[in-house]
Amino acid sequence: MTPDFETQLRAVSLRVTRPRLAVLAALRDRPHADTDTVIAMVRAHHPTVSHQAVYNVLRALTDAGLVRRIQPAGGTARYESRVGDNHHHIVCRSCGTIADVDCAVGEAPCLTASDDHGFVVDEAEVVYWGTCPDCATARTSQ
């Protein structure tokens, strides 16, 4: 099922624009994309869209909750359109590939803090680190 990007934008009171539609499509097709990748994907179909326009769209979509910005330690910011389910990520230490990991147990926020210090916890972020299958295979064949 293809998401209705126009409806999503209107639901959060954002105007429907070509750059916004193009960024949402890019993130649908390439989850966990960095900014340069999103820019390249958008400009492949819409060459007149500026770098700054893509940056502005990513910020607006993130602020509106349609896009999630993640930044694993030591890495560049990445963006994804899977929002609202408090899923986590696994990152390859070798090539930087990122994959989604569904909530480990129970309902969001998945983990209960041993001491919440009085905070109302609404999200938990877990990043698993390891070696992806492709990098592991490459290491063993060397």
C-alpha positions in Angstrom: 0.0 0.0 0.0 1.4 3.4 -1.0 1.1 6.0 1.7 -1.0 9.1 0.8 1.7 11.7 1.4 -0.7 14.6 0.6 -3.1 13.4 3.3 -0.2 13.0 5.8 1.0 16.6 5.1 -2.4 18.1 5.4 -3.1 16.1 8.7 -0.2 18.0 10.3 -1.1 21.4 8.7 1.7 21.4 6.2 1.2 22.7 2.7 1.6 20.0 0.0 4.7 21.0 -2.0 6.8 19.1 -4.6 9.9 19.1 -2.4 7.9 17.7 0.6 6.4 15.0 -1.5 9.8 14.1 -3.0 11.5 13.8 0.4 8.7 11.6 1.7 9.0 9.4 -1.3 12.8 9.2 -1.0 12.5 8.2 2.7 9.9 5.6 1.8 12.2 4.1 -0.8 15.4 4.4 1.3 14.9 4.3 5.0 17.7 5.5 7.2 19.1 7.8 4.4 21.5 10.6 5.3 20.9 14.1 4.1 23.2 13.8 1.0 21.4 10.6 -0.1 18.0 12.3 0.3 19.2 15.3 -1.7 20.5 13.1 -4.5 17.3 11.1 -4.6 15.1 14.3 -4.7 17.3 16.0 -7.3 17.3 12.9 -9.6 13.6 13.6 -10.2 13.5 17.3 -9.5 16.8 18.9 -10.4 15.8 22.4 -9.5 15.1 21.6 -5.8 18.0 23.2 -3.8 20.0 21.6 -1.1 18.6 24.2 1.4 15.0 23.3 0.4 15.7 19.6 1.2 17.3 20.6 4.6 14.2 22.8 5.3 11.8 20.0 4.3 13.6 17.5 6.5 13.4 19.9 9.5 9.7 20.7 8.9 8.8 17.0 8.5 10.7 16.1 11.6 9.2 18.9 13.6 5.7 17.8 12.4 6.4 14.2 13.4 6.2 12.7 9.9 9.9 11.9 9.8 12.2 10.7 12.6 15.8 11.8 12.8 18.3 9.3 14.2 22.0 9.8 14.8 23.9 6.7 16.0 27.0 7.6 18.0 29.8 8.7 15.7 27.6 8.7 12.6 25.8 11.3 10.5 22.1 12.1 11.0 19.8 9.7 9.2 16.1 10.1 8.5 13.2 7.6 8.3 9.5 7.8 7.8 8.6 5.0 10.2 7.4 7.0 13.2 5.2 6.5 16.2 6.0 3.0 17.1 9.2 3.4 19.3 11.2 0.9 17.3 14.9 0.6 17.6 17.9 0.2 15.3 20.9 -2.1 14.7 24.0 -0.6 13.2 26.9 -2.3 11.5 30.2 -1.1 13.0 31.9 -1.8 9.7 29.8 -0.4 6.9 27.2 1.7 8.8 24.2 -0.2 7.5 21.2 0.5 9.7 18.1 -1.8 10.1 15.0 -1.5 12.2 14.4 -3.7 15.3 10.9 -3.9 16.6 10.2 -3.1 20.2 11.8 -5.9 22.3 9.0 -6.6 24.8 5.7 -5.1 25.6 4.3 -1.7 24.6 6.1 1.5 24.0 8.4 2.7 25.5 9.6 -0.9 25.5 11.9 -0.5 28.5 11.1 0.6 32.0 13.7 2.7 33.6 15.0 1.4 36.9 14.7 5.0 38.2 12.8 7.5 36.1 13.7 10.4 38.4 10.1 11.6 38.2 10.1 11.8 34.4 7.1 10.8 32.4 8.8 8.4 30.0 7.2 8.3 26.5 10.1 6.8 24.4 13.1 4.6 24.9 15.9 4.6 22.4 18.1 1.5 22.0 20.8 1.1 19.5 22.3 -2.4 18.9 25.8 -2.5 17.4 27.4 -5.4 15.5 28.5 -6.6 12.1 26.0 -7.0 9.3 25.9 -10.4 7.4 27.7 -8.9 4.3 30.6 -7.5 6.3 30.8 -10.7 8.4 31.0 -12.8 5.2 33.6 -10.5 3.7 35.8 -10.8 6.8 35.7 -14.6 6.8 36.5 -14.8 3.1 39.7 -12.7 3.4 
